[in-house]
Amino acid sequence: MSREAIENLTQDLEEMRTLAGSAQRSRVQQMLAIDIRKLETDIQRQRDLLAAQASSEQSISRPVQTSVPGDVRRYQVELKEYAWDQSDKFIKIFVTVNGVQQVPEDNVNVEFTENSFQLVISDLNNKDYIFVVNNLLNPIDAEKSYRRVKSDMVAIYLAKQTPTKWAHLTLTAKRLQDLKDERIGSDGKKSMSDDPSAGLMNIMQKLYETSDPETKRMMNKVWHESRTKQNTMD
């Protein structure tokens, strides 16, 4: 409703009040009083709506500041490339990250559990880098594990609970190798199929069925990305 319409209702209200003041019969006075209260309520409601509409229009027209000056949004980068070695006491993981030595020591953190670890590098060239390894082949001593920052590299030392030599870094890698070994018979011949593609799919299916939920999630993601890329090429 416009301001002009509200003004007209206000004039009607004043006239009704005048009539109520001059009315002689009680019933007429009561009827006019009821209509006056209704009209007063309607005018107030319309004024509130008009004020809300004006406030909304002002908010839309006012520029909105989406960020604090100097505040730069950081992006998360998942690290995947690494190398590893071992000694009697430690599994050594080497993750290459260009310029990592430039950030403060407190920006490079590793969280260890008995069967996993997660590296987080905060605010390196306005990016946060994350490297995660789950399902380690054997339990580690989280309290004795640590990391060292080197030039363009983070070295992670996983303390072994027992001085056993690890054939693989993770249980997933071991399962994959076991399935490959099952595919090759004792005489060195393929025991499943002469079709390499079919054999690989069979291995991946068995690996998926025996994997933990986190590994299944990662495999689903890889398969989805591969299928999407293939459809795009087609």
Secondary structure, DSSP 8 states (H G I E B T S, - for coil): --HHHHHHHHHHHHHHHHHHHH--SHHHHHHHHHHHHHHHHHHHHHHHHHHHHHHHHHHHHS----S-TT----EEEE----EEEE-SSEEEEEEE-TTGGGS-GGGEEEEE-SS-EEEEEEEETTEEEEEEE-SBSS-EEEEEEEEEEETTEEEEEEEESS----S-SBHHHHHHHHHHHHHB-TTSSBSS-S-HHHHHHHHHHHHHHTS-HHHHHHHHHHHHHHHHHHHHH-
